[in-house]
Amino acid sequence: MMRTTRVFLPALFLLALSLWRISSGEWDIPFADVIRFLLTDSDSAQAFVIRSVRLPRLLCAIFTGGLLSVSGVTLQGLLANPLAEPYTLGIASGAAFGAAVGILSGEWAVMPCAFLGAMVALLLTGAIAHDGGRERLILAGVISNAVLSAGVTFMKALAGDKIGAVVLWLMGSFSGAGWRDVCAVMAGSIAVMIPAYVAGNALDAMSLGEDRASVLGVNEGLVRVILLVCVSVGVALCVSSFGGIGFVGLVVPHISRGFVGASHRRVMVNAFMIGAGIMVLADGAAQGMGEIPAGVITAVVGGPFLWRVLARRAG
């Protein structure tokens, strides 16, 4: 009974936040009217706000939070490291570097450049950590992240009159999200969630240690490559659409394990809902504070949490 409650609480949390976000804003709309506008062909101004502004923004926040959270669960399971997330391996920084190049080249180039940047980061991390095991992969990710972050700084120096757009985008925001962005981040969520869920049992085995996973018949090298590529694709689609939003992939997996235990499949489903809810809440807070970037909110909350995890490990 207790475990069932813990599974449904994140779903209720997400539902309540979604109802709040879609009905509240500069123009408050009664929830009964929201439902009516979603189910009918009304062409009123309120209907336009709901369908073309609030609903796509809400869905983008939901899928982004879910995608980053499941990516964090997957990477922490793959590397048996509680600090692993897309930024740890340089994947998000690679996508950010590619997207920055795309912003300077033209709007059409942002998404393909972000994807290429994430793939380059993954290859760079893999090359540095060649045959070095999990710990070396983390160190290689830190090195890749440092190099690519320097690359982003270099691109900002070259941005000229576009530097404002680059800096604002790097902070992560859902302002102006549309249905094209919904499709992109939904595709990214599918690219991460389905392979990670299928490999859930393999991740459970890998969390026991490399030798034990092999004894249980898990091809750790193959699972690692497939999931790292899937996470890179998903994160690239997310970053190219909304910029860098940190700490969600680090914080949410720990919260989810506190709810449902260590089974990766249960953790992923729970983490998706918790991450989605947290992102919806962060976006609402960001909009309420004058449309500041949502990435600023997640960083303010995630920084102290990272310190707590590091303090526990040191202790």
Residue pairs with C-beta under 8 A, 6 or more apart in sequence:
3 260
6 259
6 260
6 270
7 259
7 260
7 266
7 269
7 270
9 259
10 259
10 270
10 273
10 274
10 277
11 273
13 273
13 274
13 277
14 62
14 273
14 274
14 276
14 277
14 280
17 277
17 280
17 281
17 284
18 58
18 62
18 280
19 31
20 284
21 54
21 57
21 58
21 61
21 280
21 283
21 284
22 34
22 50
22 54
22 55
22 58
23 29
23 30
23 31
23 34
24 284
25 49
25 54
25 287
27 46
27 49
29 37
29 46
29 49
29 50
33 46
34 50
36 42
37 44
37 46
37 47
37 50
37 51
38 50
38 51
38 55
40 47
52 178
56 177
56 178
56 179
56 181
56 182
57 174
57 175
57 177
57 283
58 280
59 182
59 186
60 174
60 177
60 181
60 182
60 185
60 241
60 242
61 174
61 177
61 276
61 279
61 280
61 282
61 283
61 294
62 276
62 279
62 280
63 182
63 185
63 186
63 188
63 189
63 276
64 174
64 185
64 238
64 241
64 242
64 245
64 279
65 248
65 252
65 275
65 276
65 277
65 278
65 279
65 280
66 189
66 193
66 271
66 272
66 273
66 275
66 276
66 279
67 185
67 188
67 189
67 192
67 193
67 234
67 235
67 238
67 275
68 85
68 86
68 235
68 238
68 245
68 248
68 249
68 252
68 275
68 279
69 248
69 249
69 252
69 253
69 256
69 271
69 272
69 274
69 275
69 276
70 189
70 192
70 193
70 196
70 268
70 271
70 272
70 275
71 85
71 86
71 192
71 231
71 234
71 235
71 249
72 84
72 85
72 86
72 248
72 249
72 250
72 252
72 253
72 271
73 196
73 252
73 253
73 256
73 264
73 267
73 268
73 271
74 192
74 196
74 203
74 227
74 231
74 268
75 84
75 85
75 86
75 88
75 89
75 231
75 249
76 82
76 83
76 84
76 85
76 253
77 203
77 204
77 206
77 207
77 264
78 84
78 134
78 203
78 206
78 223
78 224
78 227
78 228
79 134
79 137
79 138
80 134
80 206
80 207
80 209
81 88
81 134
81 138
82 254
82 309
82 313
83 138
83 250
83 306
83 309
83 310
83 313
84 138
85 247
85 249
85 250
86 92
86 231
86 235
86 249
87 93
87 145
87 246
87 249
87 250
88 138
88 141
88 142
88 145
88 250
89 121
89 122
89 125
89 137
89 138
89 140
89 141
89 144
89 145
89 228
90 121
90 122
90 124
90 125
90 141
90 142
90 143
90 144
90 145
90 147
90 148
91 118
91 121
91 122
91 125
91 141
91 231
91 232
91 235
91 236
92 118
92 235
92 239
92 244
92 246
93 121
93 144
93 145
93 148
93 149
93 152
93 244
94 117
94 118
94 119
94 120
94 121
94 122
94 124
94 144
94 148
94 232
95 114
95 115
95 117
95 118
95 121
95 232
95 235
95 236
95 238
95 239
95 240
96 114
96 117
96 148
96 152
96 170
96 239
96 243
96 244
97 117
97 121
97 148
97 151
97 152
97 155
98 113
98 114
98 115
98 116
98 117
98 118
98 120
98 236
98 240
99 110
99 111
99 113
99 114
99 117
99 169
99 239
99 240
99 243
100 152
100 155
100 156
100 159
100 166
100 169
100 170
101 109
101 113
101 117
101 155
102 109
102 110
102 111
102 112
102 113
102 114
102 240
103 110
103 159
103 162
103 165
103 166
103 169
104 155
104 158
104 159
104 162
104 166
105 113
110 240
111 184
111 236
111 237
111 240
111 241
113 240
114 236
114 237
114 239
114 240
115 233
115 236
115 237
115 240
117 148
117 236
118 232
118 233
118 235
118 236
118 239
119 232
119 236
121 144
121 148
121 232
122 228
122 229
122 232
124 140
124 144
124 147
124 148
125 137
125 140
125 141
125 143
125 144
126 137
126 140
126 228
127 140
128 136
128 139
128 140
128 143
128 144
129 136
129 137
129 139
129 140
129 141
132 139
132 140
133 210
134 210
152 170
155 166
156 163
156 166
156 167
159 165
159 166
168 243
168 293
169 243
170 243
170 244
170 295
171 243
171 244
171 293
171 295
171 296
172 242
172 243
172 244
172 245
172 246
172 293
172 294
172 295
172 296
172 298
173 242
173 243
173 286
173 291
173 293
173 294
173 295
174 242
174 283
174 286
174 294
175 287
175 291
177 241
177 242
181 241
181 242
184 237
184 238
184 240
184 241
185 237
185 238
185 241
185 242
187 237
188 233
188 234
188 235
188 236
188 237
188 238
189 234
189 272
191 230
191 233
191 234
191 237
192 230
192 231
192 233
192 234
193 268
193 272
195 226
195 227
195 230
196 203
196 227
196 230
196 231
196 264
196 268
197 265
197 268
197 269
199 223
199 226
199 227
200 263
200 264
200 265
200 268
201 264
201 265
202 213
202 218
202 220
202 223
203 223
203 264
204 262
204 263
204 264
205 212
205 213
205 216
205 218
206 213
206 218
206 220
206 223
207 262
207 264
208 216
210 220
213 220
214 220
238 245
242 294
243 293
243 295
244 295
245 279
245 294
245 295
245 298
246 295
246 298
246 299
246 302
247 298
247 299
247 301
247 302
247 303
247 305
247 306
248 275
248 278
248 279
248 298
248 302
249 275
250 302
250 305
250 306
250 309
251 278
251 301
251 302
251 305
251 306
252 271
252 274
252 275
252 278
253 267
253 271
254 305
254 309
255 271
255 274
256 267
256 270
256 271
256 274
257 267
259 270
259 274
260 266
260 267
260 270
261 267
278 298
279 294
279 298
282 294
282 297
282 298
282 301
283 294
285 294
285 297
286 292
286 293
286 294
286 296
286 297
